[in-house]
Amino acid sequence: SPRQRDEAFLCGLLADIGVTTLAEALPEAYGPFAARYTPHGTSISESEEQAALGTSHAEVSAAVLYEWSLPETMCQAVRASHDDAANFEEEAGQLALIVNVSDRIAKLLCEIPDVAVSRDVCVEAMRLLNVDLAVLVKILGEVESDVEELASILGISVIAGSVYTKIAESMRDVLASSPAA
């Protein structure tokens, strides 16, 4: 539904706002974590954050969303977006899974120009979401110019052109070779 689409979009944009919040509020304690939150940086685990701070950026992100009076479902989804043990049967869990999978795909598409690795992660992501791989193939075929334009506006770099198309072509091959095809 349009509401769910909008909530997923907003959750994706705001899911890691806790990183900047913690970096600003606790520069000494969170600085080493924030320094890793860069393209090609080492991922930050919730358990590391919990051990060092007694909280995680996902929990802080959810608290910010609560403070902004965003819907409970979105707050819960952001809190669970890095939690592999979340209950993905509930609406907030489904939204958390979408944010988690989207984050993985975005990281691949923006940082790892290895078509085979990206294809495999995308195939697994669509399986986790129980969404037909053809949906992602269609999106990737349409999104490349939009991503490059946005990157230019934001002054950031992304993988050199055509990687989305190459990944989409590779996933088309997976679809063509699958027994259901």
Residue, then its C-alpha position, 0 to 999 in steps of 0.5 A: s500500500p502507499r502508506q507501507r511504501d512511504e513508511a519503508f522509505l522513511c525508515g530507510l532514510l532514518a534508520d541510522i540517524g542514531v549514528t550521527t546522534l551518538a557521534e554528536a552527543l558522545p564524541e569520545a565514546y562513539g567516535p571510533f564507531a562513527a569512524r567506521y560508518t563510512p563507505h567501505g568501512t567495517s560494519i558496526s555490530e549492535s553487540e559492540e555498541q551495547a558493550a561500549l555504550g549500553t545502547s545501540h544506534a538502532e535504539v537511539s534512532a528509534a528514540v529519535l523517531y518516537e520523539w518526532s511522534l512518528p508511528e509506533t510501527m516505524c519506531q519498532a521497525v527501526r529499533a529491530s532493523h539490525d536484529d536478526a532475531a526480530n519477529f518478522e511476522e508482525e508489521a513492524g518486523q516486516l518493515a524491519l526486514i525490508v530496511n535490513v535487506s535494503d541496507r544490505i543491497a544499497k551497501l553492495l550497490c554503492e560499495i562492491p562492484d563485484v557483480a557475482v557477489s552483489r547478485d548473490v546477496c540480492v537473490e538472497a535478499m529477495r528470498l528473505l522478503n519473499v519477493d519475486l527476483a524479477v521485481l528487483v531486476k526491473i528496479l535496477g534497470e530503471v534506477e541507475s541514472d537516478v542514483e548517479e544524478l542523486a550522487s552528483i547532487l549530494g557530492i558523493s561517489v558511487i560505483a562506476g556506471s552500468v553496474y546496476t545493469k550488469i547485476a540486473e542482467s546477472m539476476r536475469d540469468v538466475l531467473a532464466s536458469s531457475p526451475a520455475a522459469 
